[in-house]
Each structure stands twice: as structure tokens, then as C-alpha cells.
């Protein structure tokens, strides 16, 4: 069985390779989903998956998203929100006592 690798080109000119076949993609997806969930409820989210850390300095992110899907860009954006580098777009959400959105 051949493993699919993703090559990330970094701002400093180096490259890193990541095994991102079905299992690798699922591992990153689960890690980042759980991390985002912890952040959402006000818990310490923990560190980003090492692949997401690598994507932070990717100079070829658009090409990677074109080839492997826009989820890679989503992970980078969510990582910036979790780290407090930017706010979630759109108006703030307010919740009522029933736990449903009221505005």
C-alpha cells in the first residue's frame, strides 16, 4: 500500500512532508475538531496538530488546497481563531436560557 504525502513549502525555504492518506487526514481532522470544541466551551484547547503548525508557514497553501481540499485552509483559519490572532467573522452570537440562538 502506497502512502500519499503532502509537501509543505515553508517561508524559510525548507520543506516538510506529511503522510496524509485517509488515516492521516482523519487524524488531523479529529484532533482539530476536538481542539476547536474545547476552545468553544472555554477550555484550554491544547496544541495544534503538528501538520497544522506546519501549514502556518506554508507558502504553497493555495496549491495544497487546490490539490487536497479547502479543509487545509479551514484548519489554518480556525487555528488563528483559537490562538486569538483573529476573530470569527460575522456578528457575535447571543444565546438565550434555552441554549438556542436569540440573535
ZATOR-55084 format. One record per atom (N, C-alpha, C): residue number from 1; residue in three letters; atom name; x, y, z. Coordinates in Angstrom, 1 decimal. Layout:
BEGIN
+-----+------+------+--------+--------+--------+
| seq | type | atom |      X |      Y |      Z |
+-----+------+------+--------+--------+--------+
| NUM |  ala |   CA |      X |      Y |      Z |
...
+-----+------+------+--------+--------+--------+
***
This chain:
BEGIN
+-----+------+------+--------+--------+--------+
| seq | type | atom |      X |      Y |      Z |
+-----+------+------+--------+--------+--------+
|   1 |  unk |    N |    0.8 |   -1.2 |    0.0 |
|   1 |  unk |   CA |    0.0 |    0.0 |    0.0 |
|   1 |  unk |    C |    0.9 |    1.2 |    0.0 |
|   2 |  unk |    N |    0.6 |    2.2 |   -0.9 |
|   2 |  unk |   CA |    1.4 |    3.4 |   -1.0 |
|   2 |  unk |    C |    0.8 |    4.5 |   -0.2 |
|   3 |  unk |    N |    1.7 |    5.2 |    0.5 |
|   3 |  unk |   CA |    1.2 |    6.3 |    1.4 |
|   3 |  unk |    C |    1.3 |    7.6 |    0.6 |
|   4 |  unk |    N |    0.3 |    8.4 |    0.6 |
|   4 |  unk |   CA |    0.3 |    9.7 |    0.0 |
|   4 |  unk |    C |    0.9 |   10.7 |    0.9 |
|   5 |  unk |    N |    1.8 |   11.5 |    0.4 |
|   5 |  unk |   CA |    2.5 |   12.5 |    1.2 |
|   5 |  unk |    C |    2.1 |   13.9 |    0.6 |
|   6 |  unk |    N |    2.0 |   14.8 |    1.5 |
|   6 |  unk |   CA |    1.8 |   16.2 |    1.2 |
|   6 |  unk |    C |    3.1 |   17.0 |    1.5 |
|   7 |  unk |    N |    3.6 |   17.7 |    0.6 |
|   7 |  unk |   CA |    4.8 |   18.5 |    0.8 |
|   7 |  unk |    C |    4.5 |   20.0 |    1.1 |
|   8 |  unk |    N |    4.9 |   20.5 |    2.2 |
|   8 |  unk |   CA |    4.6 |   21.8 |    2.6 |
|   8 |  unk |    C |    5.9 |   22.6 |    2.4 |
|   9 |  unk |    N |    5.8 |   23.7 |    1.6 |
|   9 |  unk |   CA |    7.0 |   24.6 |    1.4 |
|   9 |  unk |    C |    6.8 |   25.7 |    2.4 |
|  10 |  unk |    N |    7.9 |   25.9 |    3.2 |
|  10 |  unk |   CA |    7.8 |   26.9 |    4.3 |
|  10 |  unk |    C |    8.5 |   28.3 |    3.9 |
|  11 |  unk |    N |    8.1 |   29.3 |    4.6 |
|  11 |  unk |   CA |    8.6 |   30.7 |    4.4 |
|  11 |  unk |    C |   10.1 |   30.7 |    4.4 |
|  12 |  unk |    N |   10.8 |   29.9 |    5.2 |
|  12 |  unk |   CA |   12.2 |   29.9 |    5.3 |
|  12 |  unk |    C |   12.9 |   29.1 |    4.3 |
|  13 |  unk |    N |   12.2 |   28.6 |    3.3 |
|  13 |  unk |   CA |   12.8 |   27.9 |    2.2 |
|  13 |  unk |    C |   12.9 |   26.4 |    2.4 |
|  14 |  unk |    N |   12.5 |   25.9 |    3.6 |
|  14 |  unk |   CA |   12.6 |   24.5 |    3.9 |
|  14 |  unk |    C |   11.3 |   23.8 |    3.4 |
|  15 |  unk |    N |   11.3 |   22.5 |    3.4 |
|  15 |  unk |   CA |   10.1 |   21.7 |    3.1 |
|  15 |  unk |    C |    9.9 |   20.6 |    4.1 |
|  16 |  unk |    N |    8.6 |   20.3 |    4.3 |
|  16 |  unk |   CA |    8.3 |   19.2 |    5.2 |
|  16 |  unk |    C |    7.3 |   18.3 |    4.5 |
|  17 |  unk |    N |    7.4 |   17.0 |    4.7 |
|  17 |  unk |   CA |    6.5 |   16.0 |    4.1 |
|  17 |  unk |    C |    5.6 |   15.4 |    5.2 |
|  18 |  unk |    N |    4.4 |   15.2 |    4.8 |
|  18 |  unk |   CA |    3.4 |   14.7 |    5.8 |
|  18 |  unk |    C |    2.6 |   13.6 |    5.2 |
|  19 |  unk |    N |    2.5 |   12.4 |    5.9 |
|  19 |  unk |   CA |    1.7 |   11.3 |    5.3 |
|  19 |  unk |    C |    0.2 |   11.7 |    5.5 |
|  20 |  unk |    N |   -0.5 |   12.0 |    4.5 |
|  20 |  unk |   CA |   -1.9 |   12.5 |    4.6 |
|  20 |  unk |    C |   -2.9 |   11.6 |    3.8 |
|  21 |  unk |    N |   -2.7 |   10.3 |    3.8 |
|  21 |  unk |   CA |   -3.7 |    9.5 |    3.2 |
|  21 |  unk |    C |   -4.9 |    9.5 |    4.0 |
|  22 |  unk |    N |   -5.9 |    8.6 |    3.8 |
|  22 |  unk |   CA |   -7.1 |    8.7 |    4.6 |
|  22 |  unk |    C |   -6.9 |    8.7 |    6.1 |
|  23 |  unk |    N |   -6.0 |    7.9 |    6.6 |
|  23 |  unk |   CA |   -5.8 |    7.8 |    8.1 |
|  23 |  unk |    C |   -5.2 |    9.1 |    8.6 |
|  24 |  unk |    N |   -4.2 |    9.6 |    7.8 |
|  24 |  unk |   CA |   -3.6 |   10.9 |    8.3 |
|  24 |  unk |    C |   -4.5 |   12.1 |    8.3 |
|  25 |  unk |    N |   -5.3 |   12.2 |    7.2 |
|  25 |  unk |   CA |   -6.3 |   13.2 |    7.2 |
|  25 |  unk |    C |   -7.3 |   13.1 |    8.3 |
|  26 |  unk |    N |   -7.8 |   11.9 |    8.6 |
|  26 |  unk |   CA |   -8.7 |   11.7 |    9.7 |
|  26 |  unk |    C |   -8.1 |   12.0 |   11.0 |
|  27 |  unk |    N |   -6.8 |   11.7 |   11.2 |
|  27 |  unk |   CA |   -6.2 |   12.0 |   12.5 |
|  27 |  unk |    C |   -6.1 |   13.5 |   12.7 |
|  28 |  unk |    N |   -5.8 |   14.3 |   11.7 |
|  28 |  unk |   CA |   -5.7 |   15.8 |   11.8 |
|  28 |  unk |    C |   -7.1 |   16.3 |   12.0 |
|  29 |  unk |    N |   -8.1 |   15.8 |   11.3 |
|  29 |  unk |   CA |   -9.5 |   16.3 |   11.4 |
|  29 |  unk |    C |  -10.0 |   16.1 |   12.8 |
|  30 |  unk |    N |   -9.8 |   14.9 |   13.4 |
|  30 |  unk |   CA |  -10.3 |   14.6 |   14.7 |
|  30 |  unk |    C |   -9.6 |   15.5 |   15.7 |
|  31 |  unk |    N |   -8.3 |   15.6 |   15.6 |
|  31 |  unk |   CA |   -7.5 |   16.4 |   16.6 |
|  31 |  unk |    C |   -8.0 |   17.8 |   16.6 |
|  32 |  unk |    N |   -8.1 |   18.4 |   15.4 |
|  32 |  unk |   CA |   -8.5 |   19.8 |   15.3 |
|  32 |  unk |    C |  -10.0 |   20.1 |   15.7 |
|  33 |  unk |    N |  -10.8 |   19.1 |   15.4 |
|  33 |  unk |   CA |  -12.2 |   19.2 |   15.8 |
|  33 |  unk |    C |  -12.4 |   19.2 |   17.3 |
|  34 |  unk |    N |  -11.7 |   18.3 |   17.9 |
|  34 |  unk |   CA |  -11.7 |   18.2 |   19.4 |
|  34 |  unk |    C |  -11.1 |   19.5 |   20.0 |
|  35 |  unk |    N |  -10.0 |   20.0 |   19.4 |
|  35 |  unk |   CA |   -9.4 |   21.2 |   19.9 |
|  35 |  unk |    C |  -10.3 |   22.4 |   19.8 |
|  36 |  unk |    N |  -11.0 |   22.5 |   18.6 |
|  36 |  unk |   CA |  -11.9 |   23.6 |   18.4 |
|  36 |  unk |    C |  -13.1 |   23.5 |   19.4 |
|  37 |  unk |    N |  -13.6 |   22.3 |   19.7 |
|  37 |  unk |   CA |  -14.6 |   22.1 |   20.6 |
|  37 |  unk |    C |  -14.3 |   22.5 |   22.0 |
|  38 |  unk |    N |  -13.0 |   22.2 |   22.4 |
|  38 |  unk |   CA |  -12.6 |   22.7 |   23.8 |
|  38 |  unk |    C |  -12.5 |   24.2 |   23.8 |
|  39 |  unk |    N |  -12.0 |   24.8 |   22.8 |
|  39 |  unk |   CA |  -11.9 |   26.3 |   22.7 |
|  39 |  unk |    C |  -13.3 |   26.9 |   22.8 |
|  40 |  unk |    N |  -14.3 |   26.3 |   22.1 |
|  40 |  unk |   CA |  -15.6 |   26.8 |   22.0 |
|  40 |  unk |    C |  -16.3 |   26.8 |   23.4 |
|  41 |  unk |    N |  -16.0 |   25.8 |   24.3 |
|  41 |  unk |   CA |  -16.6 |   25.8 |   25.6 |
|  41 |  unk |    C |  -15.8 |   26.5 |   26.7 |
|  42 |  unk |    N |  -14.7 |   27.1 |   26.2 |
|  42 |  unk |   CA |  -13.9 |   27.9 |   27.2 |
|  42 |  unk |    C |  -12.8 |   27.1 |   27.9 |
|  43 |  unk |    N |  -12.5 |   25.9 |   27.4 |
|  43 |  unk |   CA |  -11.4 |   25.1 |   28.0 |
|  43 |  unk |    C |  -10.1 |   25.4 |   27.3 |
|  44 |  unk |    N |   -9.0 |   25.0 |   27.9 |
|  44 |  unk |   CA |   -7.7 |   25.1 |   27.2 |
|  44 |  unk |    C |   -7.8 |   24.1 |   26.0 |
|  45 |  unk |    N |   -7.6 |   24.7 |   24.8 |
|  45 |  unk |   CA |   -7.7 |   23.8 |   23.6 |
|  45 |  unk |    C |   -6.6 |   22.9 |   23.4 |
|  46 |  unk |    N |   -5.4 |   23.2 |   23.9 |
|  46 |  unk |   CA |   -4.2 |   22.3 |   23.7 |
|  46 |  unk |    C |   -3.5 |   22.7 |   22.4 |
|  47 |  unk |    N |   -2.4 |   22.1 |   22.1 |
|  47 |  unk |   CA |   -1.6 |   22.5 |   20.9 |
|  47 |  unk |    C |   -2.3 |   22.0 |   19.6 |
|  48 |  unk |    N |   -2.0 |   22.7 |   18.6 |
|  48 |  unk |   CA |   -2.5 |   22.3 |   17.2 |
|  48 |  unk |    C |   -1.7 |   21.0 |   16.8 |
|  49 |  unk |    N |   -2.4 |   20.3 |   15.9 |
|  49 |  unk |   CA |   -1.7 |   19.1 |   15.3 |
|  49 |  unk |    C |   -0.4 |   19.6 |   14.6 |
|  50 |  unk |    N |    0.6 |   18.9 |   14.7 |
|  50 |  unk |   CA |    1.9 |   19.3 |   14.0 |
|  50 |  unk |    C |    1.7 |   19.7 |   12.5 |
|  51 |  unk |    N |    0.8 |   19.0 |   11.8 |
|  51 |  unk |   CA |    0.6 |   19.3 |   10.4 |
|  51 |  unk |    C |    0.0 |   20.7 |   10.3 |
|  52 |  unk |    N |   -0.9 |   21.1 |   11.2 |
|  52 |  unk |   CA |   -1.5 |   22.5 |   11.2 |
|  52 |  unk |    C |   -0.4 |   23.5 |   11.5 |
|  53 |  unk |    N |    0.5 |   23.2 |   12.5 |
|  53 |  unk |   CA |    1.6 |   24.0 |   12.8 |
|  53 |  unk |    C |    2.5 |   24.2 |   11.5 |
|  54 |  unk |    N |    2.7 |   23.2 |   10.8 |
|  54 |  unk |   CA |    3.5 |   23.3 |    9.5 |
|  54 |  unk |    C |    2.8 |   24.2 |    8.5 |
|  55 |  unk |    N |    1.5 |   24.1 |    8.4 |
|  55 |  unk |   CA |    0.7 |   24.9 |    7.5 |
|  55 |  unk |    C |    0.7 |   26.4 |    7.8 |
|  56 |  unk |    N |    1.0 |   26.7 |    9.1 |
|  56 |  unk |   CA |    1.1 |   28.1 |    9.4 |
|  56 |  unk |    C |    2.1 |   28.9 |    8.6 |
|  57 |  unk |    N |    3.2 |   28.3 |    8.2 |
|  57 |  unk |   CA |    4.2 |   29.0 |    7.4 |
|  57 |  unk |    C |    4.3 |   28.5 |    6.0 |
|  58 |  unk |    N |    3.3 |   27.8 |    5.5 |
|  58 |  unk |   CA |    3.2 |   27.3 |    4.2 |
|  58 |  unk |    C |    3.2 |   28.4 |    3.1 |
|  59 |  unk |    N |    4.0 |   28.4 |    2.2 |
|  59 |  unk |   CA |    4.0 |   29.4 |    1.1 |
|  59 |  unk |    C |    3.2 |   28.8 |   -0.1 |
|  60 |  unk |    N |    2.9 |   27.5 |    0.0 |
|  60 |  unk |   CA |    2.1 |   26.8 |   -1.1 |
|  60 |  unk |    C |    0.7 |   26.4 |   -0.7 |
|  61 |  unk |    N |    0.2 |   27.1 |    0.3 |
|  61 |  unk |   CA |   -1.1 |   26.7 |    0.9 |
|  61 |  unk |    C |   -2.2 |   26.7 |   -0.2 |
|  62 |  unk |    N |   -2.3 |   27.7 |   -1.1 |
|  62 |  unk |   CA |   -3.3 |   27.7 |   -2.1 |
|  62 |  unk |    C |   -3.2 |   26.5 |   -3.0 |
|  63 |  unk |    N |   -2.0 |   26.1 |   -3.4 |
|  63 |  unk |   CA |   -1.8 |   24.9 |   -4.2 |
|  63 |  unk |    C |   -2.2 |   23.7 |   -3.5 |
|  64 |  unk |    N |   -1.8 |   23.6 |   -2.2 |
|  64 |  unk |   CA |   -2.2 |   22.4 |   -1.4 |
|  64 |  unk |    C |   -3.7 |   22.3 |   -1.3 |
|  65 |  unk |    N |   -4.4 |   23.4 |   -1.1 |
|  65 |  unk |   CA |   -5.9 |   23.4 |   -1.0 |
|  65 |  unk |    C |   -6.5 |   23.0 |   -2.3 |
|  66 |  unk |    N |   -5.9 |   23.4 |   -3.4 |
|  66 |  unk |   CA |   -6.4 |   23.1 |   -4.7 |
|  66 |  unk |    C |   -6.3 |   21.6 |   -5.0 |
|  67 |  unk |    N |   -5.2 |   21.0 |   -4.5 |
|  67 |  unk |   CA |   -5.0 |   19.6 |   -4.7 |
|  67 |  unk |    C |   -5.6 |   18.7 |   -3.7 |
|  68 |  unk |    N |   -5.6 |   19.1 |   -2.4 |
|  68 |  unk |   CA |   -6.1 |   18.3 |   -1.3 |
|  68 |  unk |    C |   -7.3 |   18.7 |   -0.6 |
|  69 |  unk |    N |   -7.9 |   19.9 |   -1.0 |
|  69 |  unk |   CA |   -9.1 |   20.3 |   -0.4 |
|  69 |  unk |    C |   -9.0 |   21.6 |    0.5 |
|  70 |  unk |    N |  -10.1 |   22.3 |    0.5 |
|  70 |  unk |   CA |  -10.0 |   23.6 |    1.3 |
|  70 |  unk |    C |  -10.0 |   23.4 |    2.8 |
|  71 |  unk |    N |  -10.2 |   22.2 |    3.3 |
|  71 |  unk |   CA |  -10.1 |   21.9 |    4.7 |
|  71 |  unk |    C |   -8.8 |   22.3 |    5.3 |
|  72 |  unk |    N |   -7.7 |   22.3 |    4.5 |
|  72 |  unk |   CA |   -6.4 |   22.7 |    4.9 |
|  72 |  unk |    C |   -6.4 |   24.2 |    5.3 |
|  73 |  unk |    N |   -7.1 |   25.0 |    4.5 |
|  73 |  unk |   CA |   -7.2 |   26.4 |    4.8 |
|  73 |  unk |    C |   -8.1 |   26.6 |    5.9 |
|  74 |  unk |    N |   -9.1 |   25.8 |    6.1 |
|  74 |  unk |   CA |  -10.0 |   25.9 |    7.2 |
|  74 |  unk |    C |   -9.3 |   25.7 |    8.5 |
|  75 |  unk |    N |   -8.4 |   24.7 |    8.5 |
|  75 |  unk |   CA |   -7.7 |   24.4 |    9.7 |
|  75 |  unk |    C |   -6.8 |   25.5 |   10.1 |
|  76 |  unk |    N |   -6.1 |   26.2 |    9.1 |
|  76 |  unk |   CA |   -5.2 |   27.3 |    9.4 |
|  76 |  unk |    C |   -6.1 |   28.5 |   10.0 |
|  77 |  unk |    N |   -7.2 |   28.7 |    9.4 |
|  77 |  unk |   CA |   -8.1 |   29.8 |    9.9 |
|  77 |  unk |    C |   -8.6 |   29.6 |   11.3 |
|  78 |  unk |    N |   -9.1 |   28.4 |   11.5 |
|  78 |  unk |   CA |   -9.5 |   28.0 |   12.9 |
|  78 |  unk |    C |   -8.4 |   28.1 |   13.9 |
|  79 |  unk |    N |   -7.2 |   27.7 |   13.5 |
|  79 |  unk |   CA |   -6.1 |   27.7 |   14.4 |
|  79 |  unk |    C |   -5.8 |   29.2 |   14.8 |
|  80 |  unk |    N |   -5.9 |   30.1 |   13.8 |
|  80 |  unk |   CA |   -5.7 |   31.5 |   14.1 |
|  80 |  unk |    C |   -6.8 |   32.1 |   15.1 |
|  81 |  unk |    N |   -8.0 |   31.6 |   15.0 |
|  81 |  unk |   CA |   -9.1 |   32.0 |   15.9 |
|  81 |  unk |    C |   -8.8 |   31.4 |   17.3 |
|  82 |  unk |    N |   -8.4 |   30.2 |   17.4 |
|  82 |  unk |   CA |   -8.1 |   29.5 |   18.7 |
|  82 |  unk |    C |   -6.9 |   30.2 |   19.3 |
|  83 |  unk |    N |   -5.9 |   30.6 |   18.6 |
|  83 |  unk |   CA |   -4.8 |   31.3 |   19.2 |
|  83 |  unk |    C |   -5.0 |   32.8 |   19.4 |
|  84 |  unk |    N |   -6.2 |   33.3 |   19.1 |
|  84 |  unk |   CA |   -6.5 |   34.7 |   19.4 |
|  84 |  unk |    C |   -5.9 |   35.7 |   18.4 |
|  85 |  unk |    N |   -5.5 |   35.2 |   17.2 |
|  85 |  unk |   CA |   -4.9 |   36.1 |   16.2 |
|  85 |  unk |    C |   -5.9 |   36.8 |   15.4 |
|  86 |  unk |    N |   -7.2 |   36.3 |   15.4 |
|  86 |  unk |   CA |   -8.3 |   37.0 |   14.7 |
|  86 |  unk |    C |   -9.6 |   36.5 |   15.3 |
|  87 |  unk |    N |  -10.6 |   37.3 |   15.0 |
|  87 |  unk |   CA |  -11.9 |   37.0 |   15.5 |
|  87 |  unk |    C |  -12.7 |   36.2 |   14.4 |
|  88 |  unk |    N |  -13.7 |   35.4 |   14.9 |
|  88 |  unk |   CA |  -14.5 |   34.7 |   13.9 |
|  88 |  unk |    C |  -15.3 |   35.7 |   13.1 |
|  89 |  unk |    N |  -15.4 |   35.6 |   11.8 |
|  89 |  unk |   CA |  -16.2 |   36.6 |   11.0 |
|  89 |  unk |    C |  -17.7 |   36.6 |   11.4 |
|  90 |  unk |    N |  -18.3 |   37.7 |   11.1 |
|  90 |  unk |   CA |  -19.7 |   37.8 |   11.3 |
|  90 |  unk |    C |  -20.1 |   38.4 |   12.7 |
|  91 |  unk |    N |  -21.3 |   38.7 |   12.8 |
|  91 |  unk |   CA |  -21.8 |   39.3 |   14.1 |
|  91 |  unk |    C |  -21.6 |   38.3 |   15.3 |
|  92 |  unk |    N |  -21.5 |   38.8 |   16.5 |
|  92 |  unk |   CA |  -21.4 |   37.9 |   17.6 |
|  92 |  unk |    C |  -22.8 |   37.1 |   17.8 |
|  93 |  unk |    N |  -22.7 |   35.9 |   18.3 |
|  93 |  unk |   CA |  -23.9 |   35.1 |   18.5 |
|  93 |  unk |    C |  -24.3 |   35.3 |   20.0 |
|  94 |  unk |    N |  -25.5 |   35.5 |   20.2 |
|  94 |  unk |   CA |  -26.0 |   35.6 |   21.6 |
|  94 |  unk |    C |  -27.0 |   34.4 |   21.8 |
|  95 |  unk |    N |  -26.9 |   33.8 |   23.0 |
|  95 |  unk |   CA |  -27.6 |   32.6 |   23.3 |
|  95 |  unk |    C |  -28.7 |   32.9 |   24.4 |
|  96 |  unk |    N |  -29.9 |   32.3 |   24.3 |
|  96 |  unk |   CA |  -30.9 |   32.5 |   25.4 |
|  96 |  unk |    C |  -30.7 |   31.4 |   26.4 |
|  97 |  unk |    N |  -31.6 |   31.5 |   27.4 |
|  97 |  unk |   CA |  -31.5 |   30.5 |   28.5 |
|  97 |  unk |    C |  -31.7 |   29.0 |   28.0 |
|  98 |  unk |    N |  -32.5 |   28.9 |   26.9 |
|  98 |  unk |   CA |  -32.7 |   27.5 |   26.4 |
|  98 |  unk |    C |  -31.6 |   27.0 |   25.6 |
|  99 |  unk |    N |  -30.5 |   27.8 |   25.4 |
|  99 |  unk |   CA |  -29.4 |   27.3 |   24.7 |
|  99 |  unk |    C |  -29.5 |   27.4 |   23.2 |
| 100 |  unk |    N |  -30.5 |   28.2 |   22.8 |
| 100 |  unk |   CA |  -30.7 |   28.5 |   21.3 |
| 100 |  unk |    C |  -30.3 |   29.9 |   21.0 |
| 101 |  unk |    N |  -30.0 |   30.1 |   19.8 |
| 101 |  unk |   CA |  -29.5 |   31.4 |   19.3 |
| 101 |  unk |    C |  -30.7 |   32.4 |   19.4 |
| 102 |  unk |    N |  -30.5 |   33.5 |   20.0 |
| 102 |  unk |   CA |  -31.6 |   34.5 |   20.1 |
| 102 |  unk |    C |  -31.2 |   35.7 |   19.2 |
| 103 |  unk |    N |  -30.0 |   35.9 |   18.8 |
| 103 |  unk |   CA |  -29.7 |   37.0 |   17.9 |
| 103 |  unk |    C |  -28.3 |   36.8 |   17.3 |
+-----+------+------+--------+--------+--------+
***
